[in-house]
Structure formats: structure tokens, C-alpha cells
Amino acid sequence: MAEREGLTATPTPDRGKPWRSLTDRFGRTITYVRLSVTDRCDLRCRYCMAERMEFLPRQDLLTLEELAELADALIARGVRRIRLTGGEPLVRRGIVGLVEAIGQHIGNGLDELTMTTNATQLATVARDLHRYGIRRLNISLDSLDHERFRAITRRGDLDQVLAGIAAAQDAGLAVKINMVALKALNEDEIGTMCQRRSKSRPFGGVKPGHRVTCRGEWREGVARGPLPPALV
Ligand code: SF4
């Protein structure tokens, strides 16, 4: 509960009040913000982090209360969609309280609250995330092969991630898989990952190292397929 965690949401100001919207230096109005809640992660993906990471001192991070206040201010300035990211957001203690605090704005200034996660901690919090307003998750998953997944993440347990994805779906959360295509590491799995992609968003011209985003519903245990012709 937000109150229990000491987090409260500031009421969004009336639309009639003179809050200036956020604009960048090209005059574009900013309505979407990614809020990084931590630089820490429980994995060490080879393309992202060193095996021995030095993270920021905790006192240099915004507290959860400050993050909630920041979200309030952003919403008051016209931000309509917020995505929580990291590092890995679910390793931040008290993150569910922050989701609840920000989620209180949904329908009252905020259109959508989403999260990008590696799903390792998802099984225990998926229902709370849905309860407090999240409806969509982006989940990083680079391989469906246990050994390969561990090799890429240096420490990850694929079963734990798949359990997190299943829990998310059971809770009613829509899941989008983000896969980083790595030459000679997981390129033969791109077809499998994209098997469920929407026909309206075909992909092509993907090069090694590019991020492949496949829209579509995740199905556990989809059969492996060959590399799609578009990528050969
Ligand atoms: S799960 Fe994401 S944040 Fe964590 S090491 Fe991998 S890519 Fe980086």
C-alpha cells in the first residue's frame, strides 16, 4: 500500500490552472517519460553490464518519495505516459508502493503506467502491479535455452523468468518480449521469438546487435523455427 510505504500521490492540479507543459528545445511537447528507479540489476547481461559493477552510492539515488513527487510534477506538466525502468526496477525495495502512488493518477492526468523488467522477480509482484494500474510490461528475454540464457546474463535462471512471465499473464498483464539479437549467440532464436509477432509489424533488415521488438502474445513453449527469410 502506498500509505504503508509512506508514499502518497499529490493530487493532479486542475486542467484550468496555469501549469506549463514540458517542451524540448525543438518545441515538441513531452508526454512520455521513462523513469529509472535504480541503476542496479540482479543480472549482468554481457552487452549491458560488467560482471563486477560499481553502482551509484544509495544516497545519490532519488528516494521512492522523491520519485513519486517527480512523477506528480511530470503529470502536472502534461506527461500522460510513464514507464518505470532500471537497471531492473523490481529489485528496488518498495517499488510496489511507488507503482501504487503513481498509479493513483491513472485516469486523472495519466493515461498509462508501464514497466520494463527482466521478470526475475515478477512472479511475486505481478498481481500487485496489475492491482495498482499497470496493464503492459516489456520483458527482456534473449534466449529460451537455459545454458545460453545463463551465459548471456551471466547468472540468470530461465525458469524463474518464464515463471514470472506466466504469472504476469495470469494476472492479466499484456507482455511484450524485447530480445537483443547477438551474432553467434542467439541469432538462431530470432524466428522463435518473433513467431507470435503481429502481422501488422513485420520486421526485416535486422543486423547483429540490433534490438528486435516483437509485438504479440507470448506463448510458453513455442517450437523453435528457422531464421526468417527476411533475416537471412
Ligand atoms: S536485465 Fe536489463 S538492466 Fe539487467 S543487466 Fe540485463 S540488460 Fe542490463
Residues whose N, C-alpha, C, O or C-beta is under 5 A from the ligand:
A	BS01	SF4	C41 L43 R44 C45 C48 M49 G87 E88 N118 S140
